[in-house]
Amino acid sequence: MALKTELVTLNMGPHHPSTHGVFRMRVTLDGEVVVDMEPMFGYLHRGLEKLAEGRTYTQIIPFTDRLDYVSSMAGNFGYCLAVERLMGIEVPERAEYIRVIVCELQRIVNHLIAVGFFINDLGALQTPLQFMWREREKIVDLFEMLCGQRFLYNYMRIGGVSHDLPPEFLPALEKFLEDFPFYHREFEELLSGNEIIQARTKGVGVITAEQAINASMSGPCLRAAGVDWDLRRDNPYSIYDRFKFRVITGENGDNWDRYRVRMGEMMESWSIVRQALEGLPEGPVRAEVPNLLRPPRGEVYVAIEAPKGEQGFYLVSDGSIAPYRWHVRSPDFINLTALRDMVVGSKIADLIVTFGSIDICLASVDR
Protein backbone atom coordinates (compact mmCIF):
# COMPACT_ATOMS: atom_id res chain seq x y z
CA MET A 1 0.00 0.00 0.00
CA ALA A 2 1.46 3.35 -1.06
CA LEU A 3 1.70 6.01 1.60
CA LYS A 4 0.22 9.39 0.82
CA THR A 5 2.85 12.10 1.20
CA GLU A 6 2.78 15.85 0.87
CA LEU A 7 5.49 18.17 -0.32
CA VAL A 8 7.23 20.21 2.36
CA THR A 9 8.75 23.65 1.81
CA LEU A 10 11.81 24.28 3.95
CA ASN A 11 13.73 27.51 4.37
CA MET A 12 17.48 27.01 4.76
CA GLY A 13 19.05 30.28 5.82
CA PRO A 14 19.67 33.15 5.71
CA HIS A 15 21.40 32.14 8.96
CA HIS A 16 22.32 28.51 8.62
CA PRO A 17 25.71 26.80 9.08
CA SER A 18 25.54 25.17 5.64
CA THR A 19 24.90 28.32 3.60
CA HIS A 20 28.44 29.78 3.83
CA GLY A 21 27.01 33.17 4.75
CA VAL A 22 23.68 34.96 4.77
CA PHE A 23 22.05 33.10 1.90
CA ARG A 24 18.58 31.58 1.82
CA MET A 25 17.42 28.52 -0.09
CA ARG A 26 13.69 27.82 -0.32
CA VAL A 27 13.67 24.07 -0.82
CA THR A 28 10.65 21.94 -1.74
CA LEU A 29 11.03 18.36 -0.54
CA ASP A 30 9.32 15.06 -1.16
CA GLY A 31 10.62 13.25 1.85
CA GLU A 32 14.37 13.77 1.55
CA VAL A 33 14.32 14.31 -2.22
CA VAL A 34 14.67 17.87 -3.54
CA VAL A 35 11.92 18.53 -6.09
CA ASP A 36 12.51 22.28 -6.34
CA MET A 37 14.91 24.89 -5.00
CA GLU A 38 14.77 28.67 -5.26
CA PRO A 39 17.87 30.70 -4.33
CA MET A 40 17.06 33.90 -2.45
CA PHE A 41 19.62 36.69 -2.88
CA GLY A 42 20.22 40.09 -1.34
CA TYR A 43 20.69 39.62 2.41
CA LEU A 44 24.25 41.00 2.27
CA HIS A 45 23.73 43.75 -0.32
CA ARG A 46 25.88 46.76 0.61
CA GLY A 47 25.56 48.89 -2.51
CA LEU A 48 29.27 48.92 -3.30
CA GLU A 49 28.71 49.60 -6.99
CA LYS A 50 26.73 52.76 -6.19
CA LEU A 51 29.12 53.82 -3.44
CA ALA A 52 32.02 53.58 -5.90
CA GLU A 53 30.45 56.29 -8.05
CA GLY A 54 31.10 58.75 -5.23
CA ARG A 55 34.75 57.82 -4.69
CA THR A 56 37.91 58.63 -6.61
CA TYR A 57 39.43 55.87 -8.71
CA THR A 58 42.12 55.21 -6.12
CA GLN A 59 39.69 55.25 -3.19
CA ILE A 60 37.73 52.43 -4.84
CA ILE A 61 40.58 49.91 -4.55
CA PRO A 62 39.66 48.85 -0.96
CA PHE A 63 36.12 48.09 -2.17
CA THR A 64 37.57 45.37 -4.40
CA ASP A 65 39.05 43.66 -1.33
CA ARG A 66 35.56 43.38 0.09
CA LEU A 67 33.96 41.65 -2.89
CA ASP A 68 35.40 38.14 -2.75
CA TYR A 69 37.30 38.61 0.48
CA VAL A 70 38.76 35.10 0.21
CA SER A 71 40.55 36.30 -2.95
CA SER A 72 41.14 39.97 -2.28
CA MET A 73 44.27 40.24 -4.44
CA ALA A 74 42.31 39.14 -7.51
CA GLY A 75 39.76 41.90 -6.99
CA ASN A 76 42.56 44.46 -6.70
CA PHE A 77 44.14 43.11 -9.89
CA GLY A 78 41.05 43.15 -12.09
CA TYR A 79 39.97 46.65 -11.10
CA CYS A 80 43.43 48.19 -11.52
CA LEU A 81 43.73 46.56 -14.95
CA ALA A 82 40.43 48.15 -15.99
CA VAL A 83 41.48 51.67 -14.97
CA GLU A 84 44.90 51.21 -16.56
CA ARG A 85 43.31 50.17 -19.85
CA LEU A 86 40.91 53.11 -19.67
CA MET A 87 43.81 55.53 -19.18
CA GLY A 88 46.46 53.79 -21.29
CA ILE A 89 48.83 53.34 -18.34
CA GLU A 90 51.82 51.05 -18.85
CA VAL A 91 52.71 49.01 -15.77
CA PRO A 92 56.41 48.40 -15.00
CA GLU A 93 57.71 44.88 -15.68
CA ARG A 94 58.60 44.13 -12.08
CA ALA A 95 55.12 45.12 -10.92
CA GLU A 96 53.56 42.81 -13.54
CA TYR A 97 55.54 39.87 -12.21
CA ILE A 98 54.73 40.69 -8.60
CA ARG A 99 51.02 40.90 -9.47
CA VAL A 100 51.09 37.46 -11.09
CA ILE A 101 52.94 35.98 -8.10
CA VAL A 102 50.51 37.31 -5.51
CA CYS A 103 47.42 36.46 -7.58
CA GLU A 104 48.53 32.85 -8.11
CA LEU A 105 49.31 32.54 -4.42
CA GLN A 106 45.83 33.93 -3.81
CA ARG A 107 44.39 31.23 -6.09
CA ILE A 108 46.06 28.58 -3.95
CA VAL A 109 44.59 30.21 -0.83
CA ASN A 110 41.11 30.24 -2.36
CA HIS A 111 41.24 26.60 -3.41
CA LEU A 112 42.61 25.48 -0.05
CA ILE A 113 39.65 27.14 1.66
CA ALA A 114 37.18 25.92 -0.99
CA VAL A 115 38.27 22.29 -0.71
CA GLY A 116 38.59 22.42 3.08
CA PHE A 117 35.06 23.68 3.62
CA PHE A 118 33.73 21.40 0.87
CA ILE A 119 35.08 18.39 2.75
CA ASN A 120 33.67 19.89 5.94
CA ASP A 121 30.23 19.98 4.28
CA LEU A 122 30.67 16.29 3.55
CA GLY A 123 30.97 15.63 7.27
CA ALA A 124 34.75 15.34 7.69
CA LEU A 125 35.08 17.88 10.47
CA GLN A 126 38.26 19.64 11.55
CA THR A 127 41.23 17.61 10.24
CA PRO A 128 41.17 18.28 6.44
CA LEU A 129 40.15 21.90 6.90
CA GLN A 130 42.78 22.50 9.58
CA PHE A 131 45.49 20.96 7.40
CA MET A 132 44.55 23.26 4.53
CA TRP A 133 44.17 26.25 6.81
CA ARG A 134 47.74 25.62 7.97
CA GLU A 135 49.04 26.04 4.41
CA ARG A 136 46.80 29.05 3.87
CA GLU A 137 48.38 30.75 6.88
CA LYS A 138 51.83 30.41 5.34
CA ILE A 139 50.70 32.38 2.29
CA VAL A 140 48.90 34.93 4.43
CA ASP A 141 52.18 35.42 6.31
CA LEU A 142 53.78 36.31 2.97
CA PHE A 143 51.01 38.79 2.20
CA GLU A 144 51.47 40.37 5.61
CA MET A 145 55.14 40.94 4.75
CA LEU A 146 54.05 42.76 1.59
CA CYS A 147 51.37 45.08 2.90
CA GLY A 148 50.85 44.56 6.62
CA GLN A 149 47.44 42.94 6.18
CA ARG A 150 46.26 39.35 6.50
CA PHE A 151 42.80 39.55 4.93
CA LEU A 152 41.87 42.74 3.08
CA TYR A 153 45.17 43.63 1.44
CA ASN A 154 44.66 46.84 -0.58
CA TYR A 155 48.05 46.01 -2.09
CA MET A 156 47.73 46.90 -5.75
CA ARG A 157 47.68 50.40 -7.12
CA ILE A 158 46.70 51.87 -10.47
CA GLY A 159 49.99 51.58 -12.32
CA GLY A 160 51.55 48.84 -10.19
CA VAL A 161 51.68 47.82 -6.53
CA SER A 162 51.98 49.82 -3.32
CA HIS A 163 55.26 48.31 -2.08
CA ASP A 164 58.19 46.38 -3.49
CA LEU A 165 59.02 42.95 -2.10
CA PRO A 166 60.69 43.25 1.33
CA PRO A 167 64.04 41.46 1.83
CA GLU A 168 62.51 38.62 3.84
CA PHE A 169 59.80 37.86 1.28
CA LEU A 170 61.71 35.88 -1.34
CA PRO A 171 63.41 33.46 1.11
CA ALA A 172 60.06 32.80 2.80
CA LEU A 173 58.35 32.26 -0.57
CA GLU A 174 61.10 29.86 -1.66
CA LYS A 175 60.56 27.86 1.53
CA PHE A 176 56.83 27.69 0.90
CA LEU A 177 57.32 26.59 -2.71
CA GLU A 178 59.78 23.93 -1.63
CA ASP A 179 57.39 22.47 0.96
CA PHE A 180 54.00 22.81 -0.73
CA PRO A 181 54.21 19.82 -3.14
CA PHE A 182 54.72 17.50 -0.15
CA TYR A 183 51.66 18.85 1.63
CA HIS A 184 49.63 18.75 -1.59
CA ARG A 185 50.44 15.03 -1.91
CA GLU A 186 49.40 14.66 1.73
CA PHE A 187 46.02 16.18 0.90
CA GLU A 188 45.65 13.83 -2.07
CA GLU A 189 46.45 10.77 0.04
CA LEU A 190 44.11 11.90 2.79
CA LEU A 191 41.15 12.77 0.58
CA SER A 192 41.16 11.55 -3.01
CA GLY A 193 41.17 7.84 -2.25
CA ASN A 194 38.53 8.12 0.47
CA GLU A 195 35.62 5.94 -0.60
CA ILE A 196 33.08 8.00 1.35
CA ILE A 197 34.13 11.19 -0.45
CA GLN A 198 33.94 9.40 -3.79
CA ALA A 199 30.51 7.90 -3.05
CA ARG A 200 29.12 11.26 -1.96
CA THR A 201 30.50 13.27 -4.89
CA LYS A 202 30.71 11.14 -8.05
CA GLY A 203 27.58 11.53 -10.16
CA VAL A 204 26.15 14.08 -7.70
CA GLY A 205 25.39 17.71 -8.55
CA VAL A 206 25.91 17.12 -12.26
CA ILE A 207 25.75 19.98 -14.73
CA THR A 208 26.51 19.39 -18.39
CA ALA A 209 28.83 21.50 -20.52
CA GLU A 210 25.84 22.86 -22.44
CA GLN A 211 24.02 23.82 -19.23
CA ALA A 212 27.16 25.42 -17.79
CA ILE A 213 27.73 27.50 -20.92
CA ASN A 214 24.07 28.55 -21.12
CA ALA A 215 24.24 29.66 -17.48
CA SER A 216 27.43 31.68 -18.21
CA MET A 217 29.34 29.72 -15.58
CA SER A 218 33.09 30.18 -15.45
CA GLY A 219 36.16 29.09 -13.54
CA PRO A 220 36.50 25.63 -11.97
CA CYS A 221 32.73 25.04 -12.20
CA LEU A 222 32.83 25.47 -15.98
CA ARG A 223 36.04 23.53 -16.49
CA ALA A 224 34.75 20.66 -14.34
CA ALA A 225 31.97 20.22 -16.93
CA GLY A 226 34.62 19.60 -19.58
CA VAL A 227 34.82 23.11 -21.08
CA ASP A 228 38.48 23.91 -21.74
CA TRP A 229 38.38 27.67 -21.10
CA ASP A 230 40.70 29.82 -19.01
CA LEU A 231 41.09 33.57 -19.55
CA ARG A 232 44.75 33.45 -18.56
CA ARG A 233 45.40 31.37 -21.68
CA ASP A 234 42.49 32.12 -24.01
CA ASN A 235 42.26 35.89 -23.50
CA PRO A 236 45.56 36.64 -21.78
CA TYR A 237 45.99 39.78 -19.71
CA SER A 238 48.99 41.22 -17.88
CA ILE A 239 51.94 38.88 -18.69
CA TYR A 240 50.19 35.50 -18.45
CA ASP A 241 51.10 34.67 -22.05
CA ARG A 242 54.71 34.23 -20.86
CA PHE A 243 53.96 31.26 -18.61
CA LYS A 244 53.30 27.61 -19.34
CA PHE A 245 50.56 25.85 -17.41
CA ARG A 246 47.86 23.26 -17.93
CA VAL A 247 44.17 24.12 -17.89
CA ILE A 248 42.63 21.46 -15.64
CA THR A 249 39.27 20.11 -16.82
CA GLY A 250 36.83 17.44 -15.70
CA GLU A 251 34.50 15.13 -17.60
CA ASN A 252 31.18 14.83 -15.80
CA GLY A 253 30.56 18.23 -14.21
CA ASP A 254 29.81 16.67 -10.83
CA ASN A 255 30.96 17.49 -7.32
CA TRP A 256 33.93 15.15 -7.69
CA ASP A 257 35.18 16.92 -10.82
CA ARG A 258 34.85 20.34 -9.22
CA TYR A 259 36.96 19.09 -6.32
CA ARG A 260 39.53 17.53 -8.66
CA VAL A 261 39.85 20.67 -10.79
CA ARG A 262 40.65 22.81 -7.75
CA MET A 263 43.18 20.30 -6.47
CA GLY A 264 44.92 20.29 -9.84
CA GLU A 265 44.86 24.07 -10.20
CA MET A 266 46.77 24.52 -6.96
CA MET A 267 49.84 22.85 -8.45
CA GLU A 268 49.49 24.77 -11.72
CA SER A 269 49.49 28.02 -9.73
CA TRP A 270 52.55 26.74 -7.86
CA SER A 271 54.24 26.25 -11.24
CA ILE A 272 53.33 29.76 -12.45
CA VAL A 273 54.77 31.31 -9.27
CA ARG A 274 57.98 29.32 -9.82
CA GLN A 275 58.26 30.60 -13.39
CA ALA A 276 57.51 34.18 -12.36
CA LEU A 277 60.21 34.08 -9.69
CA GLU A 278 62.75 32.88 -12.24
CA GLY A 279 61.92 35.78 -14.56
CA LEU A 280 61.42 38.48 -11.90
CA PRO A 281 63.25 41.61 -13.13
CA GLU A 282 64.60 44.55 -11.20
CA GLY A 283 63.11 48.00 -11.57
CA PRO A 284 60.28 50.21 -10.31
CA VAL A 285 57.04 48.72 -9.06
CA ARG A 286 54.70 51.59 -9.91
CA ALA A 287 54.21 53.87 -12.88
CA GLU A 288 54.18 57.63 -12.46
CA VAL A 289 50.48 58.46 -12.32
CA PRO A 290 48.68 61.52 -10.90
CA ASN A 291 47.38 61.34 -7.35
CA LEU A 292 43.96 62.37 -8.65
CA LEU A 293 43.09 60.43 -11.78
CA ARG A 294 40.81 61.82 -14.48
CA PRO A 295 40.40 59.15 -17.19
CA PRO A 296 39.17 60.36 -20.57
CA ARG A 297 35.53 59.91 -21.43
CA GLY A 298 34.80 56.34 -22.43
CA GLU A 299 34.01 52.88 -21.16
CA VAL A 300 35.93 49.67 -20.62
CA TYR A 301 35.30 46.09 -19.55
CA VAL A 302 38.20 44.00 -18.29
CA ALA A 303 37.88 40.43 -17.05
CA ILE A 304 40.40 38.25 -15.25
CA GLU A 305 40.47 34.57 -14.37
CA ALA A 306 39.83 34.98 -10.65
CA PRO A 307 39.96 31.82 -8.50
CA LYS A 308 36.17 31.39 -8.72
CA GLY A 309 35.85 32.31 -12.41
CA GLU A 310 35.53 35.34 -14.65
CA GLN A 311 35.57 38.47 -12.53
CA GLY A 312 34.94 41.51 -14.69
CA PHE A 313 34.95 45.25 -14.09
CA TYR A 314 32.88 47.58 -16.27
CA LEU A 315 33.75 51.27 -15.95
CA VAL A 316 32.21 54.32 -17.57
CA SER A 317 34.17 57.57 -17.32
CA ASP A 318 32.70 61.02 -17.83
CA GLY A 319 36.11 62.66 -17.42
CA SER A 320 35.71 63.41 -13.72
CA ILE A 321 37.63 62.07 -10.71
CA ALA A 322 35.00 59.36 -10.03
CA PRO A 323 33.46 56.78 -12.38
CA TYR A 324 30.05 57.59 -13.82
CA ARG A 325 29.26 53.83 -13.68
CA TRP A 326 31.02 51.03 -11.84
CA HIS A 327 29.80 47.45 -12.21
CA VAL A 328 31.25 44.08 -11.25
CA ARG A 329 30.65 40.81 -13.06
CA SER A 330 30.74 38.42 -10.12
CA PRO A 331 31.56 34.75 -10.87
CA ASP A 332 30.11 33.77 -7.49
CA PHE A 333 26.69 35.20 -8.34
CA ILE A 334 26.50 33.78 -11.86
CA ASN A 335 27.76 30.31 -10.90
CA LEU A 336 25.21 30.22 -8.11
CA THR A 337 22.30 30.77 -10.51
CA ALA A 338 22.84 27.23 -11.83
CA LEU A 339 22.37 25.63 -8.41
CA ARG A 340 18.74 24.62 -9.02
CA ASP A 341 19.67 22.61 -12.12
CA MET A 342 22.35 20.85 -10.12
CA VAL A 343 20.26 19.77 -7.12
CA VAL A 344 16.72 18.92 -8.28
CA GLY A 345 16.30 15.17 -7.86
CA SER A 346 19.06 14.80 -5.27
CA LYS A 347 18.79 14.21 -1.53
CA ILE A 348 18.80 17.12 0.87
CA ALA A 349 22.18 16.04 2.27
CA ASP A 350 23.59 16.19 -1.27
CA LEU A 351 22.13 19.66 -1.71
CA ILE A 352 24.49 20.92 0.98
CA VAL A 353 27.50 19.28 -0.66
CA THR A 354 26.63 20.55 -4.14
CA PHE A 355 26.15 24.07 -2.84
CA GLY A 356 29.58 23.88 -1.21
CA SER A 357 31.15 22.60 -4.43
CA ILE A 358 30.29 25.84 -6.28
CA ASP A 359 32.59 27.81 -3.93
CA ILE A 360 30.97 31.18 -3.37
CA CYS A 361 31.64 34.23 -1.24
CA LEU A 362 28.37 35.92 -0.32
CA ALA A 363 29.96 39.37 -0.25
CA SER A 364 30.67 38.96 -3.96
CA VAL A 365 27.25 37.45 -4.70
CA ASP A 366 25.28 40.37 -3.28
CA ARG A 367 27.86 43.21 -3.45
TAMO-V646601 format. One record per residue. N is the residue number from 1. RES is the residue in one letter. PSI is psi in degrees with one decimal (none if undefined). Layout:
n: (N | N)
res: (RES | RES)
psi: (PSI | PSI)
//
This chain:
n: (1 | 2 | 3 | 4 | 5 | 6 | 7 | 8 | 9 | 10 | 11 | 12 | 13 | 14 | 15 | 16 | 17 | 18 | 19 | 20 | 21 | 22 | 23 | 24 | 25 | 26 | 27 | 28 | 29 | 30 | 31 | 32 | 33 | 34 | 35 | 36 | 37 | 38 | 39 | 40 | 41 | 42 | 43 | 44 | 45 | 46 | 47 | 48 | 49 | 50 | 51 | 52 | 53 | 54 | 55 | 56 | 57 | 58 | 59 | 60 | 61 | 62 | 63 | 64 | 65 | 66 | 67 | 68 | 69 | 70 | 71 | 72 | 73 | 74 | 75 | 76 | 77 | 78 | 79 | 80 | 81 | 82 | 83 | 84 | 85 | 86 | 87 | 88 | 89 | 90 | 91 | 92 | 93 | 94 | 95 | 96 | 97 | 98 | 99 | 100 | 101 | 102 | 103 | 104 | 105 | 106 | 107 | 108 | 109 | 110 | 111 | 112 | 113 | 114 | 115 | 116 | 117 | 118 | 119 | 120 | 121 | 122 | 123 | 124 | 125 | 126 | 127 | 128 | 129 | 130 | 131 | 132 | 133 | 134 | 135 | 136 | 137 | 138 | 139 | 140 | 141 | 142 | 143 | 144 | 145 | 146 | 147 | 148 | 149 | 150 | 151 | 152 | 153 | 154 | 155 | 156 | 157 | 158 | 159 | 160 | 161 | 162 | 163 | 164 | 165 | 166 | 167 | 168 | 169 | 170 | 171 | 172 | 173 | 174 | 175 | 176 | 177 | 178 | 179 | 180 | 181 | 182 | 183 | 184 | 185 | 186 | 187 | 188 | 189 | 190 | 191 | 192 | 193 | 194 | 195 | 196 | 197 | 198 | 199 | 200 | 201 | 202 | 203 | 204 | 205 | 206 | 207 | 208 | 209 | 210 | 211 | 212 | 213 | 214 | 215 | 216 | 217 | 218 | 219 | 220 | 221 | 222 | 223 | 224 | 225 | 226 | 227 | 228 | 229 | 230 | 231 | 232 | 233 | 234 | 235 | 236 | 237 | 238 | 239 | 240 | 241 | 242 | 243 | 244 | 245 | 246 | 247 | 248 | 249 | 250 | 251 | 252 | 253 | 254 | 255 | 256 | 257 | 258 | 259 | 260 | 261 | 262 | 263 | 264 | 265 | 266 | 267 | 268 | 269 | 270 | 271 | 272 | 273 | 274 | 275 | 276 | 277 | 278 | 279 | 280 | 281 | 282 | 283 | 284 | 285 | 286 | 287 | 288 | 289 | 290 | 291 | 292 | 293 | 294 | 295 | 296 | 297 | 298 | 299 | 300 | 301 | 302 | 303 | 304 | 305 | 306 | 307 | 308 | 309 | 310 | 311 | 312 | 313 | 314 | 315 | 316 | 317 | 318 | 319 | 320 | 321 | 322 | 323 | 324 | 325 | 326 | 327 | 328 | 329 | 330 | 331 | 332 | 333 | 334 | 335 | 336 | 337 | 338 | 339 | 340 | 341 | 342 | 343 | 344 | 345 | 346 | 347 | 348 | 349 | 350 | 351 | 352 | 353 | 354 | 355 | 356 | 357 | 358 | 359 | 360 | 361 | 362 | 363 | 364 | 365 | 366 | 367)
res: (M | A | L | K | T | E | L | V | T | L | N | M | G | P | H | H | P | S | T | H | G | V | F | R | M | R | V | T | L | D | G | E | V | V | V | D | M | E | P | M | F | G | Y | L | H | R | G | L | E | K | L | A | E | G | R | T | Y | T | Q | I | I | P | F | T | D | R | L | D | Y | V | S | S | M | A | G | N | F | G | Y | C | L | A | V | E | R | L | M | G | I | E | V | P | E | R | A | E | Y | I | R | V | I | V | C | E | L | Q | R | I | V | N | H | L | I | A | V | G | F | F | I | N | D | L | G | A | L | Q | T | P | L | Q | F | M | W | R | E | R | E | K | I | V | D | L | F | E | M | L | C | G | Q | R | F | L | Y | N | Y | M | R | I | G | G | V | S | H | D | L | P | P | E | F | L | P | A | L | E | K | F | L | E | D | F | P | F | Y | H | R | E | F | E | E | L | L | S | G | N | E | I | I | Q | A | R | T | K | G | V | G | V | I | T | A | E | Q | A | I | N | A | S | M | S | G | P | C | L | R | A | A | G | V | D | W | D | L | R | R | D | N | P | Y | S | I | Y | D | R | F | K | F | R | V | I | T | G | E | N | G | D | N | W | D | R | Y | R | V | R | M | G | E | M | M | E | S | W | S | I | V | R | Q | A | L | E | G | L | P | E | G | P | V | R | A | E | V | P | N | L | L | R | P | P | R | G | E | V | Y | V | A | I | E | A | P | K | G | E | Q | G | F | Y | L | V | S | D | G | S | I | A | P | Y | R | W | H | V | R | S | P | D | F | I | N | L | T | A | L | R | D | M | V | V | G | S | K | I | A | D | L | I | V | T | F | G | S | I | D | I | C | L | A | S | V | D | R)
psi: (125.7 | 137.3 | 136.7 | 126.4 | 156.7 | 147.6 | 145.5 | 131.9 | 126.2 | 130.9 | 122.1 | 110.7 | -179.0 | -12.7 | 100.2 | 135.6 | -18.2 | -5.5 | 5.0 | 36.4 | -171.7 | 81.3 | 140.4 | 133.1 | 124.3 | 105.1 | 131.2 | 124.8 | 142.6 | 94.4 | -118.5 | 5.3 | 131.0 | 117.8 | -15.2 | 153.6 | 128.0 | 117.4 | 138.1 | 113.2 | 167.1 | -0.6 | -17.5 | 16.8 | 126.1 | -3.6 | 32.5 | -36.9 | -36.4 | -40.0 | -35.7 | -26.5 | -8.8 | 13.7 | 156.8 | 165.5 | -35.7 | -37.2 | -18.7 | -22.6 | -44.9 | -25.3 | -35.6 | -24.2 | -33.3 | 9.8 | -90.3 | 92.6 | -7.4 | -18.2 | 54.0 | -38.3 | -35.7 | -40.6 | -44.1 | -46.4 | -52.3 | -42.7 | -45.8 | -38.0 | -40.9 | -46.2 | -39.7 | -39.2 | -37.4 | -34.9 | -7.6 | 33.7 | 133.5 | 124.0 | 135.6 | 150.2 | -45.7 | -40.1 | -38.1 | -44.9 | -40.7 | -41.3 | -44.2 | -42.7 | -51.0 | -33.2 | -33.4 | -34.2 | -39.3 | -35.2 | -40.9 | -44.6 | -48.4 | -46.9 | -32.2 | -45.8 | -41.5 | -47.5 | -40.9 | -46.3 | -29.3 | -45.4 | -33.9 | -41.1 | -27.0 | -13.3 | -3.0 | 89.6 | 146.1 | -69.6 | -57.6 | -43.2 | -41.6 | -36.7 | -45.0 | -34.4 | -34.9 | -45.5 | -35.5 | -41.7 | -32.0 | -40.1 | -40.0 | -34.7 | -40.4 | -43.4 | -35.3 | -35.6 | -37.2 | -45.9 | 1.8 | 3.3 | 153.4 | -0.4 | -61.1 | 100.9 | -37.4 | 44.1 | -37.5 | 154.2 | 158.3 | 112.9 | -0.6 | -135.1 | 163.9 | -33.4 | 148.8 | 169.1 | 127.2 | 161.0 | -34.0 | -6.8 | -51.8 | -44.3 | -39.7 | -38.5 | -41.6 | -41.0 | -42.9 | -45.9 | -33.0 | -37.7 | -29.8 | -40.9 | -35.6 | -46.1 | -32.2 | -42.7 | -35.3 | -42.8 | -44.4 | -45.9 | -34.7 | -36.4 | -48.4 | -28.9 | 1.7 | 120.2 | -27.1 | -44.3 | -44.7 | -43.4 | -33.0 | -11.4 | -31.1 | 126.4 | 9.2 | 138.6 | 38.3 | 136.7 | 131.1 | 165.7 | -41.8 | -44.1 | -42.3 | -42.3 | -43.8 | -29.5 | 0.9 | 30.2 | 159.9 | 175.4 | -154.4 | -33.5 | -39.1 | -46.0 | -30.4 | -24.2 | 4.1 | 6.7 | 115.3 | 82.0 | 123.6 | 121.2 | -28.0 | -29.9 | -41.2 | -21.2 | 66.7 | 142.2 | 169.7 | -126.4 | 26.1 | -22.4 | -5.0 | -6.7 | 147.6 | 128.9 | 157.5 | 143.4 | 113.9 | 128.1 | 161.0 | -167.6 | -36.8 | -10.4 | 30.4 | -177.9 | -35.3 | -46.0 | -37.2 | -37.8 | -44.6 | -38.0 | -45.0 | -37.9 | -42.9 | -37.1 | -27.5 | -44.5 | -29.9 | -38.5 | -39.9 | -44.2 | -41.4 | -41.8 | -41.6 | -48.7 | -39.9 | -37.6 | -39.9 | -31.2 | 5.0 | 116.1 | 168.7 | 170.8 | -176.9 | 160.6 | 7.9 | 134.0 | 157.5 | 105.2 | 153.7 | 151.7 | -33.4 | 106.2 | 139.3 | 83.9 | 151.4 | 161.0 | 138.1 | -175.7 | 156.9 | 146.4 | 124.5 | 131.2 | 143.2 | 162.8 | 82.7 | 165.1 | -31.3 | -5.6 | -159.1 | 112.0 | 116.3 | 151.0 | 122.7 | 120.7 | 138.6 | 124.6 | 135.5 | 14.0 | 1.3 | -173.7 | -4.8 | 149.4 | 141.9 | -35.9 | 137.4 | 116.1 | 143.0 | 130.1 | 105.8 | 119.9 | -30.8 | -48.9 | -48.3 | -40.2 | -34.6 | -25.2 | -16.2 | 1.4 | -40.1 | -45.0 | -25.0 | -21.9 | -19.1 | 127.5 | -10.8 | 173.8 | 159.6 | -33.3 | -34.7 | -26.2 | -43.4 | -43.4 | -43.5 | -42.8 | -44.6 | -30.7 | -19.7 | -32.6 | 86.4 | 159.8 | 116.7 | -28.3 | -28.4 | -29.4 | -49.7 | -36.0 | none)
//
